[in-house]
Amino acid sequence: MFTLEIDGTAVAVINGTEEVARDLFTCDGFKEDIQAMTSEGRPLWNGTSELKVRPATEDEIEVFEDALAEDDADADFETDPRHAESEEDEDEADIVFLLDIDEDADDDALHS
């Protein structure tokens, strides 16, 4: 597993190879996402800081595994297509953010 670190802060963990982690964490779409996402009102990435990919620590791996286990426990395996068995799933990597991500005000308005 590998961690994306920005300005000394661990931001996200991915359960892929180092090559997959680097490709995903540095692709334009992901960069746009982390510039738009905020934690405690601050963007996750300012658009200029180095995006450092490094091996995940044991604590980060534990947070990752706990988050996936919680997600699986909350899922309805009968109707949730994300839990359907397929060969395609073997190639997919999961990402868990290590920071609390602020909810978008637009999302709140949609759910009111």
N, CA, C and O atoms as a GROMACS GRO file, in nm:
protein
  448
    1MET      N    1   0.085  -0.118   0.000
    1MET     CA    2   0.000   0.000   0.000
    1MET      C    3   0.089   0.124   0.000
    1MET      O    4   0.201   0.123   0.051
    2PHE      N    5   0.035   0.229  -0.060
    2PHE     CA    6   0.111   0.352  -0.071
    2PHE      C    7   0.027   0.471  -0.027
    2PHE      O    8  -0.096   0.472  -0.039
    3THR      N    9   0.097   0.573   0.024
    3THR     CA   10   0.033   0.692   0.077
    3THR      C   11   0.070   0.813  -0.006
    3THR      O   12   0.185   0.830  -0.048
    4LEU      N   13  -0.030   0.898  -0.030
    4LEU     CA   14  -0.006   1.029  -0.090
    4LEU      C   15   0.016   1.127   0.024
    4LEU      O   16  -0.067   1.140   0.114
    5GLU      N   17   0.130   1.195   0.019
    5GLU     CA   18   0.164   1.293   0.122
    5GLU      C   19   0.182   1.429   0.056
    5GLU      O   20   0.248   1.441  -0.047
    6ILE      N   21   0.122   1.531   0.117
    6ILE     CA   22   0.133   1.667   0.066
    6ILE      C   23   0.177   1.757   0.181
    6ILE      O   24   0.111   1.763   0.285
    7ASP      N   25   0.288   1.826   0.162
    7ASP     CA   26   0.342   1.917   0.263
    7ASP      C   27   0.354   1.849   0.400
    7ASP      O   28   0.322   1.910   0.502
    8GLY      N   29   0.398   1.724   0.401
    8GLY     CA   30   0.420   1.652   0.526
    8GLY      C   31   0.295   1.591   0.587
    8GLY      O   32   0.302   1.531   0.694
    9THR      N   33   0.180   1.605   0.520
    9THR     CA   34   0.054   1.550   0.571
    9THR      C   35   0.011   1.432   0.486
    9THR      O   36   0.000   1.442   0.364
   10ALA      N   37  -0.013   1.319   0.552
   10ALA     CA   38  -0.065   1.201   0.482
   10ALA      C   39  -0.210   1.229   0.444
   10ALA      O   40  -0.292   1.258   0.531
   11VAL      N   41  -0.241   1.220   0.315
   11VAL     CA   42  -0.372   1.257   0.265
   11VAL      C   43  -0.457   1.136   0.230
   11VAL      O   44  -0.576   1.132   0.263
   12ALA      N   45  -0.398   1.038   0.162
   12ALA     CA   46  -0.476   0.923   0.115
   12ALA      C   47  -0.387   0.800   0.105
   12ALA      O   48  -0.265   0.810   0.090
   13VAL      N   49  -0.451   0.682   0.114
   13VAL     CA   50  -0.382   0.554   0.101
   13VAL      C   51  -0.450   0.477  -0.012
   13VAL      O   52  -0.572   0.480  -0.026
   14ILE      N   53  -0.368   0.408  -0.091
   14ILE     CA   54  -0.418   0.326  -0.201
   14ILE      C   55  -0.360   0.186  -0.186
   14ILE      O   56  -0.246   0.169  -0.144
   15ASN      N   57  -0.440   0.086  -0.221
   15ASN     CA   58  -0.395  -0.052  -0.207
   15ASN      C   59  -0.348  -0.111  -0.340
   15ASN      O   60  -0.373  -0.227  -0.370
   16GLY      N   61  -0.280  -0.030  -0.418
   16GLY     CA   62  -0.225  -0.077  -0.544
   16GLY      C   63  -0.074  -0.082  -0.536
   16GLY      O   64  -0.013  -0.058  -0.432
   17THR      N   65  -0.014  -0.114  -0.649
   17THR     CA   66   0.132  -0.113  -0.659
   17THR      C   67   0.181   0.031  -0.657
   17THR      O   68   0.102   0.125  -0.667
   18GLU      N   69   0.311   0.048  -0.646
   18GLU     CA   70   0.367   0.182  -0.648
   18GLU      C   71   0.338   0.250  -0.782
   18GLU      O   72   0.310   0.369  -0.787
   19GLU      N   73   0.346   0.174  -0.891
   19GLU     CA   74   0.319   0.228  -1.023
   19GLU      C   75   0.174   0.276  -1.034
   19GLU      O   76   0.147   0.385  -1.085
   20VAL      N   77   0.080   0.195  -0.984
   20VAL     CA   78  -0.062   0.233  -0.986
   20VAL      C   79  -0.083   0.357  -0.900
   20VAL      O   80  -0.155   0.449  -0.940
   21ALA      N   81  -0.022   0.359  -0.782
   21ALA     CA   82  -0.036   0.474  -0.691
   21ALA      C   83   0.016   0.602  -0.757
   21ALA      O   84  -0.052   0.705  -0.754
   22ARG      N   85   0.134   0.595  -0.815
   22ARG     CA   86   0.191   0.714  -0.880
   22ARG      C   87   0.104   0.759  -0.997
   22ARG      O   88   0.078   0.879  -1.014
   23ASP      N   89   0.059   0.663  -1.078
   23ASP     CA   90  -0.025   0.698  -1.193
   23ASP      C   91  -0.154   0.766  -1.149
   23ASP      O   92  -0.193   0.869  -1.205
   24LEU      N   93  -0.219   0.710  -1.048
   24LEU     CA   94  -0.347   0.765  -1.004
   24LEU      C   95  -0.329   0.898  -0.931
   24LEU      O   96  -0.398   0.996  -0.962
   25PHE      N   97  -0.237   0.901  -0.835
   25PHE     CA   98  -0.220   1.022  -0.754
   25PHE      C   99  -0.166   1.141  -0.834
   25PHE      O  100  -0.178   1.255  -0.789
   26THR      N  101  -0.108   1.116  -0.951
   26THR     CA  102  -0.053   1.227  -1.029
   26THR      C  103  -0.129   1.254  -1.158
   26THR      O  104  -0.088   1.339  -1.237
   27CYS      N  105  -0.240   1.182  -1.181
   27CYS     CA  106  -0.316   1.208  -1.303
   27CYS      C  107  -0.394   1.339  -1.288
   27CYS      O  108  -0.428   1.381  -1.177
   28ASP      N  109  -0.420   1.402  -1.401
   28ASP     CA  110  -0.485   1.534  -1.400
   28ASP      C  111  -0.621   1.534  -1.330
   28ASP      O  112  -0.652   1.627  -1.255
   29GLY      N  113  -0.701   1.430  -1.352
   29GLY     CA  114  -0.833   1.424  -1.289
   29GLY      C  115  -0.825   1.420  -1.138
   29GLY      O  116  -0.901   1.487  -1.069
   30PHE      N  117  -0.732   1.339  -1.085
   30PHE     CA  118  -0.717   1.330  -0.939
   30PHE      C  119  -0.665   1.462  -0.883
   30PHE      O  120  -0.709   1.506  -0.776
   31LYS      N  121  -0.572   1.525  -0.953
   31LYS     CA  122  -0.520   1.655  -0.908
   31LYS      C  123  -0.632   1.758  -0.900
   31LYS      O  124  -0.640   1.836  -0.805
   32GLU      N  125  -0.719   1.758  -1.002
   32GLU     CA  126  -0.833   1.851  -1.000
   32GLU      C  127  -0.923   1.822  -0.880
   32GLU      O  128  -0.970   1.915  -0.814
   33ASP      N  129  -0.946   1.695  -0.853
   33ASP     CA  130  -1.032   1.657  -0.741
   33ASP      C  131  -0.974   1.705  -0.608
   33ASP      O  132  -1.045   1.764  -0.527
   34ILE      N  133  -0.844   1.680  -0.587
   34ILE     CA  134  -0.788   1.717  -0.456
   34ILE      C  135  -0.769   1.867  -0.441
   34ILE      O  136  -0.755   1.916  -0.329
   35GLN      N  137  -0.768   1.940  -0.552
   35GLN     CA  138  -0.767   2.086  -0.542
   35GLN      C  139  -0.905   2.137  -0.503
   35GLN      O  140  -0.917   2.238  -0.434
   36ALA      N  141  -1.010   2.068  -0.548
   36ALA     CA  142  -1.147   2.109  -0.519
   36ALA      C  143  -1.194   2.062  -0.382
   36ALA      O  144  -1.280   2.125  -0.321
   37MET      N  145  -1.138   1.950  -0.334
   37MET     CA  146  -1.180   1.895  -0.205
   37MET      C  147  -1.115   1.973  -0.091
   37MET      O  148  -1.002   2.020  -0.102
   38THR      N  149  -1.190   1.987   0.020
   38THR     CA  150  -1.136   2.059   0.135
   38THR      C  151  -1.146   1.975   0.262
   38THR      O  152  -1.231   1.886   0.274
   39SER      N  153  -1.057   2.005   0.354
   39SER     CA  154  -1.061   1.948   0.488
   39SER      C  155  -1.042   2.065   0.584
   39SER      O  156  -0.943   2.138   0.577
   40GLU      N  157  -1.138   2.082   0.674
   40GLU     CA  158  -1.139   2.196   0.766
   40GLU      C  159  -1.130   2.328   0.690
   40GLU      O  160  -1.065   2.422   0.735
   41GLY      N  161  -1.198   2.332   0.574
   41GLY     CA  162  -1.207   2.455   0.496
   41GLY      C  163  -1.087   2.484   0.408
   41GLY      O  164  -1.087   2.583   0.335
   42ARG      N  165  -0.984   2.399   0.412
   42ARG     CA  166  -0.864   2.420   0.331
   42ARG      C  167  -0.855   2.315   0.221
   42ARG      O  168  -0.884   2.198   0.244
   43PRO      N  169  -0.816   2.357   0.099
   43PRO     CA  170  -0.799   2.260  -0.009
   43PRO      C  171  -0.696   2.153   0.030
   43PRO      O  172  -0.599   2.182   0.100
   44LEU      N  173  -0.720   2.030  -0.015
   44LEU     CA  174  -0.623   1.924   0.014
   44LEU      C  175  -0.490   1.952  -0.054
   44LEU      O  176  -0.384   1.917  -0.002
   45TRP      N  177  -0.495   2.015  -0.172
   45TRP     CA  178  -0.374   2.045  -0.247
   45TRP      C  179  -0.385   2.185  -0.305
   45TRP      O  180  -0.490   2.223  -0.357
   46ASN      N  181  -0.276   2.261  -0.296
   46ASN     CA  182  -0.277   2.399  -0.344
   46ASN      C  183  -0.243   2.411  -0.493
   46ASN      O  184  -0.242   2.521  -0.548
   47GLY      N  185  -0.214   2.299  -0.557
   47GLY     CA  186  -0.183   2.300  -0.699
   47GLY      C  187  -0.034   2.313  -0.729
   47GLY      O  188   0.006   2.296  -0.844
   48THR      N  189   0.047   2.342  -0.628
   48THR     CA  190   0.190   2.359  -0.653
   48THR      C  191   0.278   2.271  -0.566
   48THR      O  192   0.389   2.237  -0.606
   49SER      N  193   0.231   2.232  -0.449
   49SER     CA  194   0.313   2.150  -0.359
   49SER      C  195   0.341   2.014  -0.421
   49SER      O  196   0.261   1.963  -0.501
   50GLU      N  197   0.453   1.955  -0.384
   50GLU     CA  198   0.489   1.823  -0.435
   50GLU      C  199   0.389   1.718  -0.387
   50GLU      O  200   0.348   1.718  -0.271
   51LEU      N  201   0.351   1.630  -0.478
   51LEU     CA  202   0.266   1.515  -0.444
   51LEU      C  203   0.361   1.398  -0.422
   51LEU      O  204   0.410   1.338  -0.518
   52LYS      N  205   0.388   1.366  -0.296
   52LYS     CA  206   0.484   1.261  -0.262
   52LYS      C  207   0.412   1.128  -0.243
   52LYS      O  208   0.316   1.120  -0.167
   53VAL      N  209   0.457   1.025  -0.312
   53VAL     CA  210   0.403   0.891  -0.297
   53VAL      C  211   0.508   0.808  -0.224
   53VAL      O  212   0.623   0.800  -0.268
   54ARG      N  213   0.467   0.748  -0.113
   54ARG     CA  214   0.561   0.671  -0.031
   54ARG      C  215   0.490   0.548   0.024
   54ARG      O  216   0.367   0.543   0.025
   55PRO      N  217   0.566   0.447   0.069
   55PRO     CA  218   0.502   0.331   0.130
   55PRO      C  219   0.418   0.374   0.251
   55PRO      O  220   0.458   0.461   0.327
   56ALA      N  221   0.303   0.312   0.266
   56ALA     CA  222   0.214   0.344   0.379
   56ALA      C  223   0.273   0.289   0.509
   56ALA      O  224   0.338   0.185   0.510
   57THR      N  225   0.249   0.361   0.617
   57THR     CA  226   0.292   0.314   0.749
   57THR      C  227   0.191   0.211   0.801
   57THR      O  228   0.083   0.196   0.745
   58GLU      N  229   0.228   0.141   0.905
   58GLU     CA  230   0.136   0.043   0.965
   58GLU      C  231   0.008   0.109   1.012
   58GLU      O  232  -0.101   0.053   0.995
   59ASP      N  233   0.018   0.229   1.072
   59ASP     CA  234  -0.102   0.300   1.118
   59ASP      C  235  -0.192   0.338   1.002
   59ASP      O  236  -0.315   0.326   1.012
   60GLU      N  237  -0.134   0.383   0.892
   60GLU     CA  238  -0.213   0.420   0.774
   60GLU      C  239  -0.282   0.298   0.713
   60GLU      O  240  -0.396   0.306   0.669
   61ILE      N  241  -0.211   0.185   0.711
   61ILE     CA  242  -0.270   0.061   0.660
   61ILE      C  243  -0.387   0.018   0.747
   61ILE      O  244  -0.489  -0.029   0.696
   62GLU      N  245  -0.373   0.034   0.877
   62GLU     CA  246  -0.482  -0.002   0.970
   62GLU      C  247  -0.605   0.086   0.946
   62GLU      O  248  -0.717   0.036   0.944
   63VAL      N  249  -0.584   0.217   0.929
   63VAL     CA  250  -0.696   0.307   0.900
   63VAL      C  251  -0.763   0.266   0.769
   63VAL      O  252  -0.886   0.263   0.761
   64PHE      N  253  -0.683   0.234   0.667
   64PHE     CA  254  -0.734   0.190   0.538
   64PHE      C  255  -0.820   0.066   0.555
   64PHE      O  256  -0.934   0.061   0.508
   65GLU      N  257  -0.766  -0.036   0.622
   65GLU     CA  258  -0.839  -0.162   0.638
   65GLU      C  259  -0.966  -0.144   0.720
   65GLU      O  260  -1.068  -0.205   0.689
   66ASP      N  261  -0.961  -0.061   0.825
   66ASP     CA  262  -1.080  -0.034   0.906
   66ASP      C  263  -1.188   0.034   0.822
   66ASP      O  264  -1.306   0.002   0.834
   67ALA      N  265  -1.147   0.129   0.738
   67ALA     CA  266  -1.245   0.202   0.654
   67ALA      C  267  -1.311   0.108   0.554
   67ALA      O  268  -1.432   0.115   0.534
   68LEU      N  269  -1.234   0.019   0.492
   68LEU     CA  270  -1.293  -0.075   0.398
   68LEU      C  271  -1.384  -0.175   0.468
   68LEU      O  272  -1.489  -0.211   0.416
   69ALA      N  273  -1.343  -0.220   0.586
   69ALA     CA  274  -1.426  -0.314   0.661
   69ALA      C  275  -1.558  -0.248   0.700
   69ALA      O  276  -1.663  -0.311   0.694
   70GLU      N  277  -1.553  -0.121   0.740
   70GLU     CA  278  -1.675  -0.048   0.776
   70GLU      C  279  -1.764  -0.030   0.654
   70GLU      O  280  -1.886  -0.046   0.664
   71ASP      N  281  -1.704   0.002   0.540
   71ASP     CA  282  -1.780   0.018   0.416
   71ASP      C  283  -1.847  -0.114   0.378
   71ASP      O  284  -1.963  -0.114   0.337
   72ASP      N  285  -1.775  -0.225   0.390
   72ASP     CA  286  -1.832  -0.356   0.358
   72ASP      C  287  -1.945  -0.392   0.454
   72ASP      O  288  -2.045  -0.450   0.411
   73ALA      N  289  -1.931  -0.358   0.581
   73ALA     CA  290  -2.035  -0.388   0.680
   73ALA      C  291  -2.162  -0.309   0.653
   73ALA      O  292  -2.272  -0.357   0.680
   74ASP      N  293  -2.146  -0.187   0.599
   74ASP     CA  294  -2.261  -0.101   0.571
   74ASP      C  295  -2.328  -0.133   0.438
   74ASP      O  296  -2.441  -0.090   0.414
   75ALA      N  297  -2.260  -0.207   0.351
   75ALA     CA  298  -2.311  -0.233   0.216
   75ALA      C  299  -2.418  -0.341   0.217
   75ALA      O  300  -2.417  -0.433   0.298
   76ASP      N  301  -2.510  -0.327   0.124
   76ASP     CA  302  -2.611  -0.429   0.100
   76ASP      C  303  -2.558  -0.516  -0.013
   76ASP      O  304  -2.569  -0.480  -0.130
   77PHE      N  305  -2.502  -0.632   0.022
   77PHE     CA  306  -2.436  -0.716  -0.076
   77PHE      C  307  -2.532  -0.772  -0.180
   77PHE      O  308  -2.488  -0.808  -0.290
   78GLU      N  309  -2.660  -0.779  -0.150
   78GLU     CA  310  -2.756  -0.832  -0.246
   78GLU      C  311  -2.781  -0.737  -0.362
   78GLU      O  312  -2.800  -0.780  -0.475
   79THR      N  313  -2.781  -0.605  -0.333
   79THR     CA  314  -2.819  -0.509  -0.436
   79THR      C  315  -2.707  -0.414  -0.475
   79THR      O  316  -2.722  -0.340  -0.573
   80ASP      N  317  -2.596  -0.413  -0.404
   80ASP     CA  318  -2.488  -0.319  -0.432
   80ASP      C  319  -2.394  -0.377  -0.537
   80ASP      O  320  -2.323  -0.474  -0.508
   81PRO      N  321  -2.392  -0.321  -0.659
   81PRO     CA  322  -2.308  -0.377  -0.765
   81PRO      C  323  -2.158  -0.366  -0.736
   81PRO      O  324  -2.080  -0.437  -0.799
   82ARG      N  325  -2.117  -0.281  -0.643
   82ARG     CA  326  -1.974  -0.270  -0.612
   82ARG      C  327  -1.921  -0.397  -0.549
   82ARG      O  328  -1.800  -0.419  -0.547
   83HIS      N  329  -2.010  -0.481  -0.498
   83HIS     CA  330  -1.966  -0.603  -0.430
   83HIS      C  331  -1.988  -0.728  -0.514
   83HIS      O  332  -1.971  -0.840  -0.465
   84ALA      N  333  -2.025  -0.708  -0.638
   84ALA     CA  334  -2.041  -0.823  -0.728
   84ALA      C  335  -1.902  -0.874  -0.766
   84ALA      O  336  -1.810  -0.796  -0.788
   85GLU      N  337  -1.889  -1.004  -0.773
   85GLU     CA  338  -1.761  -1.064  -0.808
   85GLU      C  339  -1.736  -1.047  -0.956
   85GLU      O  340  -1.823  -1.076  -1.039
   86SER      N  341  -1.618  -1.001  -0.990
   86SER     CA  342  -1.579  -0.995  -1.130
   86SER      C  343  -1.428  -0.989  -1.140
   86SER      O  344  -1.360  -0.948  -1.046
   87GLU      N  345  -1.376  -1.031  -1.253
   87GLU     CA  346  -1.231  -1.027  -1.274
   87GLU      C  347  -1.182  -0.884  -1.278
   87GLU      O  348  -1.067  -0.856  -1.243
   88GLU      N  349  -1.268  -0.792  -1.320
   88GLU     CA  350  -1.231  -0.652  -1.330
   88GLU      C  351  -1.192  -0.596  -1.193
   88GLU      O  352  -1.104  -0.512  -1.184
   89ASP      N  353  -1.257  -0.642  -1.085
   89ASP     CA  354  -1.230  -0.593  -0.950
   89ASP      C  355  -1.086  -0.617  -0.909
   89ASP      O  356  -1.031  -0.541  -0.830
   90GLU      N  357  -1.024  -0.723  -0.962
   90GLU     CA  358  -0.888  -0.755  -0.923
   90GLU      C  359  -0.791  -0.646  -0.963
   90GLU      O  360  -0.688  -0.629  -0.898
   91ASP      N  361  -0.821  -0.572  -1.070
   91ASP     CA  362  -0.732  -0.468  -1.118
   91ASP      C  363  -0.759  -0.333  -1.056
   91ASP      O  364  -0.679  -0.240  -1.072
   92GLU      N  365  -0.870  -0.318  -0.986
   92GLU     CA  366  -0.906  -0.190  -0.929
   92GLU      C  367  -0.837  -0.170  -0.795
   92GLU      O  368  -0.816  -0.264  -0.719
   93ALA      N  369  -0.802  -0.045  -0.769
   93ALA     CA  370  -0.741  -0.009  -0.642
   93ALA      C  371  -0.840   0.075  -0.563
   93ALA      O  372  -0.916   0.153  -0.620
   94ASP      N  373  -0.839   0.057  -0.432
   94ASP     CA  374  -0.924   0.137  -0.345
   94ASP      C  375  -0.841   0.251  -0.286
   94ASP      O  376  -0.722   0.234  -0.259
   95ILE      N  377  -0.905   0.366  -0.267
   95ILE     CA  378  -0.840   0.481  -0.205
   95ILE      C  379  -0.919   0.518  -0.081
   95ILE      O  380  -1.042   0.524  -0.083
   96VAL      N  381  -0.848   0.541   0.028
   96VAL     CA  382  -0.910   0.589   0.151
   96VAL      C  383  -0.840   0.720   0.188
   96VAL      O  384  -0.718   0.726   0.200
   97PHE      N  385  -0.921   0.824   0.207
   97PHE     CA  386  -0.865   0.952   0.251
   97PHE      C  387  -0.842   0.946   0.401
   97PHE      O  388  -0.927   0.898   0.476
   98LEU      N  389  -0.728   0.997   0.444
   98LEU     CA  390  -0.690   0.994   0.585
   98LEU      C  391  -0.734   1.120   0.659
   98LEU      O  392  -0.726   1.126   0.781
   99LEU      N  393  -0.780   1.219   0.586
   99LEU     CA  394  -0.830   1.343   0.645
   99LEU      C  395  -0.981   1.344   0.638
   99LEU      O  396  -1.040   1.279   0.551
  100ASP      N  397  -1.045   1.416   0.728
  100ASP     CA  398  -1.189   1.435   0.719
  100ASP      C  399  -1.216   1.531   0.605
  100ASP      O  400  -1.167   1.644   0.605
  101ILE      N  401  -1.292   1.486   0.508
  101ILE     CA  402  -1.323   1.568   0.391
  101ILE      C  403  -1.452   1.645   0.419
  101ILE      O  404  -1.552   1.588   0.461
  102ASP      N  405  -1.446   1.777   0.395
  102ASP     CA  406  -1.564   1.861   0.416
  102ASP      C  407  -1.672   1.823   0.316
  102ASP      O  408  -1.643   1.791   0.201
  103GLU      N  409  -1.796   1.826   0.362
  103GLU     CA  410  -1.908   1.802   0.271
  103GLU      C  411  -1.931   1.927   0.189
  103GLU      O  412  -1.919   2.038   0.240
  104ASP      N  413  -1.963   1.909   0.062
  104ASP     CA  414  -1.991   2.018  -0.029
  104ASP      C  415  -2.126   2.079   0.006
  104ASP      O  416  -2.224   2.006   0.026
  105ALA      N  417  -2.133   2.211   0.014
  105ALA     CA  418  -2.259   2.278   0.046
  105ALA      C  419  -2.366   2.244  -0.057
  105ALA      O  420  -2.484   2.236  -0.024
  106ASP      N  421  -2.325   2.224  -0.183
  106ASP     CA  422  -2.422   2.187  -0.287
  106ASP      C  423  -2.482   2.050  -0.259
  106ASP      O  424  -2.601   2.028  -0.283
  107ASP      N  425  -2.400   1.957  -0.206
  107ASP     CA  426  -2.451   1.825  -0.172
  107ASP      C  427  -2.555   1.835  -0.060
  107ASP      O  428  -2.656   1.765  -0.062
  108ASP      N  429  -2.529   1.924   0.037
  108ASP     CA  430  -2.624   1.941   0.147
  108ASP      C  431  -2.759   1.991   0.094
  108ASP      O  432  -2.864   1.947   0.140
  109ALA      N  433  -2.754   2.083  -0.002
  109ALA     CA  434  -2.879   2.138  -0.056
  109ALA      C  435  -2.957   2.030  -0.131
  109ALA      O  436  -3.080   2.031  -0.130
  110LEU      N  437  -2.887   1.938  -0.196
  110LEU     CA  438  -2.955   1.833  -0.270
  110LEU      C  439  -3.027   1.735  -0.178
  110LEU      O  440  -3.127   1.676  -0.216
  111HIS      N  441  -2.974   1.719  -0.057
  111HIS     CA  442  -3.030   1.621   0.035
  111HIS      C  443  -3.130   1.681   0.134
  111HIS      O  444  -3.182   1.610   0.220
  112SER      N  445  -3.159   1.812   0.122
  112SER     CA  446  -3.252   1.877   0.215
  112SER      C  447  -3.394   1.854   0.174
  112SER      O  448  -3.485   1.902   0.241
   0.00000   0.00000   0.00000
